């Protein structure tokens, strides 16, 4: 695929890059100071949430749900055909489908429609159909899935995918992608047989990823299963994380940071100067960035809890939801141009999965518009803005939770270590995003 991460560099910003970095860090600090004095009671209580029973009845009709499942199954089958029978070159749309439409596209899809991926997921649909054929309850498996498992299998799956996307050699070749898809399918299929459909929510990295991003949508469901609409931060505050969620989100953030670093000329020069093979240097750096992200977040939460002497206020799981706006900001900043341009290119190739000159869907003659590339300053501002806004959203979410779990008047003390970490994240994120 064409390397499009570099559009919109530090030289395209309307003010000096150093001013942007310092200003962004000061903005995060200022927001914390303002919240400390003005936000003394939790506000994301769900009071403004509106239930939508009529829309729920429409959306939950079998014909609607099965139509969505059918669309997901058809798209998955088309991509599988391209993977199994298509050409082993970049005219094959399967690469754009996996690395762009699915990986990046899940974010806007989940933001716009909420938790729709479980219906679109073709593997879930196939499992459901097979269970109905043999008259087995799809929710039940041969074994119970212990609660402590949480989403740890999905953490392993996510790391495997980002390693494939960012580090693995020949990742845009059919043999490598086929091996990865086969392994993913086998793990999902075996797990579904053993544990039922609960396995997808625990082990499918794409489902966990999409579900986390859906928490930043206006759409949700209440305890009765009724669709609701509320502000994204209110919806986010209702999130109940499971074991492994901290690791999952920090893999997401750390790998995105690595993506920015690995696209810089400084990285290329550094790797070439190392005595080890490039893949070893890249692997170690990816693990290091993920580990640093996780360690600093966990440490900040623990220190904050000790400062206010409230155990719950020191639990990383209590504050992990505050990382989701940051993750969304990073994904937006890093993959905006890639999704805009490669998404179009994939659509053009989608009509010809076997590279035989077909035009099944009438998109083969689509000209990819690179008009956005003519405005690098706009792209740079949007990228920097996404990082800053993501951190501001994270500060608000974390402070509201600190007010809830900290002793009266001690929320700011509890949040001080977390704010210090987020300020560091902000500066480092901008440095890596605009790395030369």
Secondary structure, 3 states (H helix, E strand, C coil): CCCCCCCCCHHHCCCCHHHHHHHHHHHHHHHHHHHHHHCCCCCCCCCCCEECHHHHHHHCCHHHHHHHHHHHHHHHHHHHHHHHHCCCCCCCCHHHHHHHHHCCHHHHHHHHHCCCHHHHCHHHHHHHHHHHHCCCCCCCCCCCCCHHHCCHHHHHHHHHHHHHHHCCCCCCCHHHHHHHHHHHHHHHHHHHHHHCCHHHHHHCHHHHHHHHHHCCCCEEECCCCCEEECCHHHHHHCCCCCCCHHHHHHHHHHHHHHHHHHCCHHHHHHHHCCCCCHHHHHHHHHHHHHHHHHHHHHHHHHHHHHHHCCHHHHCHHHHCCHHHHHHHHHHHHHHHHHHHHHHHHHHHHHCCCCCCCCCCCCCCCCCCCCHHHHCHHHHHHHHHHHHHHHHHHHHHHHHHHHHHHCCCCCHHHHHHHHHHHHHHHHHHHHHHHCCC
